[in-house]
Amino acid sequence: MSASEIGGPFDSIESAHDYMNLLAGTTLEVMSELRRDHEAALREGAERRAQAIELAIFKLKQLNCYVYKSRRMLNDLRMVRRLILNERLSIENIIASM
């Protein structure tokens, strides 16, 4: 899918799926950064900061679960769209078109 085919972030199921993939990657990166910050806060004795970081990590884990579920739903929608529009060719149709 080229950039010219995508007008906006949610113009198609595929572009929404790509966005969710990007969001999933970003949440994982941020979680690893926060884990390092959490360890540093504990070393420095900043308990309140460490607790706030734990809360942020927890919320990112929740977000990551929702993103994963959304990606699965978008996959399902792609398959349903293909079935509705007959985008998937059966083996018989492929052989017949040769």
C-alpha positions as CSV (number, residue, x, y, z in Angstrom):
1,M,0.0,0.0,0.0
2,S,1.6,3.3,-1.1
3,A,1.4,6.6,0.7
4,S,-0.8,8.0,-2.1
5,E,-3.4,5.3,-1.4
6,I,-3.8,6.4,2.2
7,G,-5.4,9.8,2.6
8,G,-5.6,9.9,6.4
9,P,-4.8,7.7,9.3
10,F,-8.2,5.9,9.2
11,D,-9.3,6.1,5.6
12,S,-9.1,2.3,5.4
13,I,-9.0,-0.7,7.6
14,E,-5.4,-1.3,6.6
15,S,-4.3,2.2,7.6
16,A,-6.0,1.9,10.9
17,H,-4.2,-1.5,11.4
18,D,-0.9,0.2,10.5
19,Y,-1.6,2.9,13.1
20,M,-2.3,0.3,15.8
21,N,0.9,-1.5,14.9
22,L,2.8,1.8,15.4
23,L,1.0,2.4,18.6
24,A,1.8,-1.0,19.9
25,G,5.5,-0.5,19.2
26,T,5.5,2.8,20.8
27,T,3.9,1.5,24.0
28,L,6.5,-1.2,24.3
29,E,9.3,1.3,23.8
30,V,7.9,3.6,26.4
31,M,7.4,0.8,28.9
32,S,11.0,-0.2,28.7
33,E,12.1,3.4,29.2
34,L,9.8,3.6,32.2
35,R,11.2,0.5,33.7
36,R,14.7,2.0,33.6
37,D,13.3,5.2,35.1
38,H,11.6,3.1,37.8
39,E,14.9,1.4,38.7
40,A,16.6,4.8,38.9
41,A,13.9,6.2,41.1
42,L,14.2,3.3,43.5
43,R,18.0,3.7,43.6
44,E,17.6,7.4,44.4
45,G,15.0,6.7,47.1
46,A,12.3,8.6,45.3
47,E,9.4,6.4,46.4
48,R,6.6,8.7,45.2
49,R,8.2,9.0,41.8
50,A,8.6,5.2,41.6
51,Q,5.0,4.7,42.5
52,A,3.9,7.1,39.8
53,I,6.0,5.3,37.2
54,E,4.5,1.9,38.3
55,L,1.1,3.4,37.7
56,A,2.1,4.6,34.2
57,I,3.5,1.2,33.4
58,F,0.2,-0.4,34.5
59,K,-1.8,1.9,32.4
60,L,0.5,1.3,29.4
61,K,0.0,-2.5,29.8
62,Q,-3.8,-1.9,29.8
63,L,-3.5,0.2,26.7
64,N,-1.3,-2.4,25.0
65,C,-4.0,-5.0,25.7
66,Y,-6.6,-2.8,24.0
67,V,-4.3,-2.2,21.1
68,Y,-3.8,-5.9,20.7
69,K,-7.5,-6.5,20.7
70,S,-8.1,-3.7,18.3
71,R,-5.6,-5.1,15.9
72,R,-7.3,-8.5,16.0
73,M,-10.7,-6.9,15.4
74,L,-9.3,-4.9,12.4
75,N,-7.9,-8.2,11.1
76,D,-11.4,-9.7,11.4
77,L,-13.0,-6.8,9.7
78,R,-10.5,-7.2,6.8
79,M,-11.5,-10.8,6.4
80,V,-15.2,-10.0,6.6
81,R,-14.8,-7.2,4.0
82,R,-13.0,-9.7,1.7
83,L,-15.9,-12.1,2.1
84,I,-18.5,-9.5,1.4
85,L,-16.7,-8.1,-1.6
86,N,-15.5,-11.6,-2.8
87,E,-11.9,-10.4,-2.8
88,R,-10.6,-13.8,-2.0
89,L,-10.6,-16.0,-5.0
90,S,-11.3,-19.7,-4.5
91,I,-9.0,-22.3,-6.1
92,E,-11.8,-23.0,-8.6
93,N,-12.0,-19.3,-9.6
94,I,-8.2,-19.1,-10.0
95,I,-8.1,-22.2,-12.2
96,A,-11.1,-20.9,-14.3
97,S,-9.5,-17.6,-14.9
98,M,-6.3,-19.2,-16.4
